[in-house]
Amino acid sequence: MEAYKRNNNQVYLLNYHVIWTPKRRKAVLRPEIAIRLRELFDEVAEENGFEIKACAIALDHVHVFISGQPQLSVHKTIKKLKGRSSNKLRKEFPELLKLPTMWTNSYFVSTTGNACSETISIYIKDQKGR
């Protein structure tokens, strides 16, 4: 079983399965962009105190399994991931400027309990080739 996390006045286990797509669900997340995107996700996670437990980047959508903190809402977490990655990727890969924005405003998010965290990690890892 996954261990609960602690800080000075909280004990928690917050896991989120998040999915979002590039604008118009364009298939633009080719391998070199996906590699850079994962690096950016790791940077944002480290800077903001959350963990990316699993990540799969398909050509037209992203799956991220996040373990967060109570102080940072899931909306703000996603906003940080999308914001940094959009800014950096569009500077580094000019072909992405053809899209009006990098990401859609929408996303799917589901909380996960301790019992199904491993199942979701396996599912996300299996999505890489889709």
C-alpha positions as CSV (number, residue, x, y, z in Angstrom):
1,M,0.0,0.0,0.0
2,E,1.1,3.5,-0.7
3,A,2.3,5.5,2.3
4,Y,0.4,8.6,3.4
5,K,2.3,11.8,3.2
6,R,2.8,14.2,6.1
7,N,3.7,17.7,6.8
8,N,3.6,19.8,10.0
9,N,-0.2,19.7,10.3
10,Q,-1.6,17.3,7.6
11,V,-1.7,13.7,6.7
12,Y,-2.8,13.1,3.1
13,L,-2.8,11.0,0.0
14,L,-4.1,13.0,-3.0
15,N,-3.7,11.3,-6.4
16,Y,-5.2,12.6,-9.6
17,H,-5.5,11.1,-13.1
18,V,-5.6,13.9,-15.5
19,I,-6.0,13.9,-19.3
20,W,-5.9,16.9,-21.7
21,T,-5.4,17.5,-25.4
22,P,-3.6,20.0,-27.7
23,K,-6.0,22.6,-29.2
24,R,-8.3,21.0,-31.7
25,R,-6.9,17.6,-30.7
26,K,-4.1,18.0,-33.3
27,A,-1.6,15.2,-33.4
28,V,1.4,17.4,-32.7
29,L,3.1,15.7,-29.7
30,R,5.7,13.8,-31.8
31,P,8.5,12.0,-29.9
32,E,10.9,14.9,-29.6
33,I,8.2,17.2,-28.3
34,A,7.0,14.5,-25.9
35,I,10.4,14.1,-24.4
36,R,10.7,17.8,-23.8
37,L,7.2,18.0,-22.5
38,R,8.0,15.3,-19.9
39,E,11.1,17.3,-18.8
40,L,9.0,20.4,-18.4
41,F,6.4,18.5,-16.3
42,D,9.2,17.2,-14.1
43,E,10.6,20.7,-13.6
44,V,7.1,22.1,-12.7
45,A,6.4,19.2,-10.3
46,E,9.8,19.7,-8.5
47,E,9.3,23.5,-8.2
48,N,5.8,23.2,-6.8
49,G,6.0,20.2,-4.5
50,F,4.0,17.6,-6.3
51,E,5.0,14.3,-7.9
52,I,4.3,12.9,-11.3
53,K,3.8,9.2,-10.7
54,A,3.2,8.2,-14.3
55,C,2.9,10.1,-17.6
56,A,2.0,9.0,-21.1
57,I,2.1,11.4,-24.1
58,A,0.3,10.3,-27.2
59,L,0.3,12.3,-30.4
60,D,-3.0,14.0,-29.6
61,H,-3.4,13.8,-25.8
62,V,-1.6,13.6,-22.5
63,H,-2.2,11.3,-19.4
64,V,-0.6,12.4,-16.1
65,F,-0.9,10.7,-12.8
66,I,-0.2,13.3,-10.1
67,S,0.3,13.0,-6.4
68,G,-0.4,16.4,-4.9
69,Q,-0.5,18.4,-1.7
70,P,-3.6,19.8,-0.1
71,Q,-2.2,23.4,-0.4
72,L,-2.2,23.2,-4.2
73,S,-5.5,22.6,-5.9
74,V,-5.7,20.2,-8.8
75,H,-6.8,23.1,-11.0
76,K,-3.7,25.2,-10.1
77,T,-1.5,22.1,-10.6
78,I,-2.9,21.5,-14.1
79,K,-2.7,25.3,-14.9
80,K,1.0,25.3,-13.9
81,L,1.8,22.2,-16.1
82,K,-0.1,23.5,-19.1
83,G,1.2,27.1,-18.8
84,R,4.9,26.3,-18.5
85,S,4.8,23.7,-21.2
86,S,2.8,25.8,-23.6
87,N,5.2,28.7,-23.2
88,K,8.4,26.7,-23.6
89,L,7.2,24.3,-26.3
90,R,5.9,27.1,-28.5
91,K,9.3,28.9,-28.2
92,E,11.4,25.7,-28.8
93,F,9.2,24.2,-31.6
94,P,8.0,27.0,-33.9
95,E,5.6,24.6,-35.8
96,L,3.4,24.6,-32.7
97,L,2.7,28.3,-33.3
98,K,0.3,27.2,-36.0
99,L,-2.1,26.3,-33.2
100,P,-4.0,29.3,-31.7
101,T,-3.0,28.0,-28.3
102,M,-1.1,24.9,-27.3
103,W,-3.7,23.3,-25.1
104,T,-7.5,23.2,-24.9
105,N,-9.0,24.9,-21.8
106,S,-10.7,21.7,-20.8
107,Y,-9.4,18.6,-19.1
108,F,-10.5,15.4,-17.4
109,V,-9.6,14.7,-13.8
110,S,-10.4,11.9,-11.5
111,T,-9.3,11.3,-8.0
112,T,-8.0,7.9,-7.1
113,G,-8.0,5.9,-4.0
114,N,-5.1,4.0,-2.6
115,A,-6.5,0.7,-3.8
116,C,-6.5,1.7,-7.5
117,S,-3.3,3.8,-7.8
118,E,-1.3,0.9,-9.2
119,T,-4.0,0.1,-11.7
120,I,-4.0,3.6,-13.0
121,S,-0.2,3.7,-13.2
122,I,-0.3,0.6,-15.4
123,Y,-3.1,1.9,-17.5
124,I,-1.2,5.2,-18.2
125,K,2.0,3.4,-19.0
126,D,0.0,1.3,-21.5
127,Q,-1.3,4.5,-23.2
128,K,2.1,5.6,-24.5
129,G,1.7,3.9,-27.9
130,R,-1.9,5.0,-28.5
